Amino acid sequence: MAAAAALARLEQKQPRARGPTSQESIRNQVRKELRAEATVSGSTEAPGSNTVPEAKEEGSAHLAVPGVCFTCPLTGATLRKDQRDAHIKEAILSHFSTDPVAASIMKIHTFNKDRDRVKLGVDTIAKYLDNICLHPEEEKYRKIKLQNRVFQERINCLEGTHEFFEAIGFQKALLPVPDQEGPEEFYVLTEGVLAQPQSLQRHKEQLLVAEPVRATLARQRRLFRPSPMASQFELPGDFFTLTAEEVKREQRLRSEAVERLSVLRTKAMREREEQRELRKYTYTLLRVRLPDGCLLQGTFYARERVAALYAFVREALQNDWLPFDLLASGGQRLSEDESLAFNECGLVPSALLTFSWDAAVLEDIKAAGADPDSSILKPELLAAIEKLS
C-alpha cells in the first residue's frame, strides 16, 4: 500500500512522456510486482518456512513457550523480563552480609549503566591503590579527600564506590587541612590493612576485571512427541515487545523508510531490505526434529551464532561426541563453524530444523551391520516428554 501511494504521488508530480522512459519502465515493473504480491498475499506458506507468527496473550494454553525467561547467575532463580533487574539488585545487596568486597564490586559494575564513566572511576580507584602499594611509607597516599574535585567527578557519582572503600579497609575521618579553618572529611586507610598491601593489590585486580552481573537467557528446553504441528508457532508477546532502545531504533528505521518510499524500488531492492527487517527481533524460538520425529525446543537470542544451537542439541544427546548436521528449511545445512547469527540465516522469530547424523557416521554404522538408534536423547529428557498442542 505504501509503495502504491508513493507511485501515485510520483505520477502526480511527473507528467507522462510520449514514449516509454526509464522511470516509466520502473513504474510499470512496480505495478506488475504489486499485482503479483497482492495475488499471493493470502496464500499459505510452505511447511517449515519462517512466517511471522501472531503474538498471543501470555497465559494462553496453546503458546509454544510461556514467555521469555532469564536465569539469575547469583541465585539461579528463573525470572521474567520485567523481574530481572530488580532481582539482581536485591541479590547483590544481600551479598554484602557475606562478602562486602565482592558485593561492592558487583554494585559498581551493575548499578551504574554508563560504562565509560564506570571505567574512568574504576581506573581512578586503581590509581589510588597503586600509589599506596608503591609508596607505603608516604602518609599522603593513605588519605583521600572526599571533596577533592577528581574524587567528586569520577568516584562519588558512582553507586557502590563508598561501600568498596569501606570494605577494603578505609574509614571516614575529619582531619585538619593546612591554611583552612575547619576540618575536612577524608577516607583514611587503617593500619591493619597497610600491613598487608597484597590484599589491596588483590582487591584492585578484582575491581578491574569485573563485569556487570547480567541475567542469562533461559533456554526453556522442552521435548515434544512427533506432531504434524511441528512447524506451527504461537509465540507470546515477549518475542515481539521492543525495549526502549529497540523502539528508538525502530523509529530511526521508519524515518529511513519514509525517505525510501520517495524512490520507486524494484523487487530486487525490496528483497535486499527484507533481511534487515529480520534484525528487529531480539529472540527466536527454534525446534529441531530428531530422527524419531520428536521435537527439541529452545529459546535463543536472535543475534546468537549457529554454534549455540549445536551446543544446545549436543547437551541433550546420549552420545554427545558423535558429529551431526542441522538442516534448515529446504535442506540447507547450517555449519557449526560459521559465524552467522540466527537473524542472518533467516531463523527468526521461529524456525523448524532437522537433525541428521553426519554422513560418515551413518556409513560406519551401516558398515558394522547395525541400524542407527532412533532414541538418541538422554533418558531424563525422554521422561519429561510432552504433547505439542
Summary of the structure (lengths in Angstrom):
residues: 389
radius of gyration: 30.0
end to end distance: 35.8
largest distance: 95.9
contacts: 1045
relative contact order: 0.12
helix: 45%
strand: 16%
